[in-house]
Amino acid sequence: MKKWLAMLAAASCVLSFAVQAADAPAKKAPTAQQQKMTTCNAEAKTKALKGDERKAFMKECLSKKKEAPAAAAGTQQDKMKSCNAEAKTKALKGDERKAFMKGCLAKAA
């Protein structure tokens, strides 16, 4: 009887945690401006810009209109640097990093 009560208590704890996890709100996708900020920050970091030089770069980068996909992609090497810097700022590791890099580099195509 005690074993049944212990198992029942453990099962109810597990179920309550599962219900709470399911009720947690999903993370919102970043807005276009937030994505642009992330990309510009990653590019500035890749170029190792500091101070006024970084401010000027960020101002120009954030004010740019969306370019045509082929022109925006740049070279594959530039895109790889940008994606790597962004993955590093997000502190991604393992499979999460691989998935991010795959998606990031696919945007270049």
N, C-alpha and C positions, 0 to 999 in steps of 0.2 A: 504494500500500500504506500509506503514512504517513497519507494522508487517511482511509482506512478505520479505522486504529487510533485516530486522533484522534476521529472520529465515534463509534466504539464506546466510547471512554473517556467522551466527553461524554454519550452516551446512558445509560451505566451510572450516572454521577453523578446525572443527572436522575431516573432510576428509583429510586435509593436515597433521594433526598430525598422523592420522592412516597410511598414506602413508609413512611418515618419520619413524614411528615405524617399519613398514614392511621392509623398506630398511636397517635397522640396521643390521650389520653383526652378525651372530650367534656365540655364544661363542665356541671356539675350545675345544675339549676334551683334558685333560692333557696327556702328553706323559707318557710312562712307567716309566721313571726316575722321573718325577714329582710326579707320584702316589707313587712311592717307597719313595721319600723324605717326602711326606705327612704322609705316614704310619709310617715311622721311627720317624718322629717328634712327632706324636701322641703317639707312644709307649714310647719314651723318656720322654714325659710330664707325661704320666701315671705313669712311674717309678720315677718321680720327680728327674731326673738326672740334675746335674749342673756342670759347668766348665769342667775340664779335663775328668771327668767320662762321661759326655755327649758327648764330642768330640770323645772319644774312642768308645762309643756305636754307635754313628752315623756313624763313619768310618766303623765299622764292619757291621752294618746293611745295609748300602748302597752298600757295596762290596759283599754281599752275592749273590750267584746265586739263580735263581728262584727254589724253592723247589717243591717237589711233592705236589699236592693240599691237601692231607690228612695231611701231615707233616706240611705244611705251616699254616694250619688253627689253630693248637693248640687246647686248650680247648675252649669250648663255652664261658666260663667266661672270658678268655683272649681276645677273639675276641670282646666280648661285651665291655670290658674296652677300647680296642683300638678304636672301632667304636664310643663310647661315647666321648672319648678324641678328635677324629677327628671332630665329630659334634660340639663339644664345641669350637674348634679352628676356625671352619667355622661360628660360631655364628648362627647356625640353630635353628629355633623355629617352633612350631606347626606342620602343615601338611608337611612342607618342611623337618623338622627333622625326622618325622615318615617315610617318603619316603626314605630318605637317610639311616636311620638305617635298614630298610627292605632290601635295596639293599646291604648295607655293610655286614650285617649278612648272607645274601644269598650267598655271595662270599665264606663264610667259608664252606658251604656245598659241 
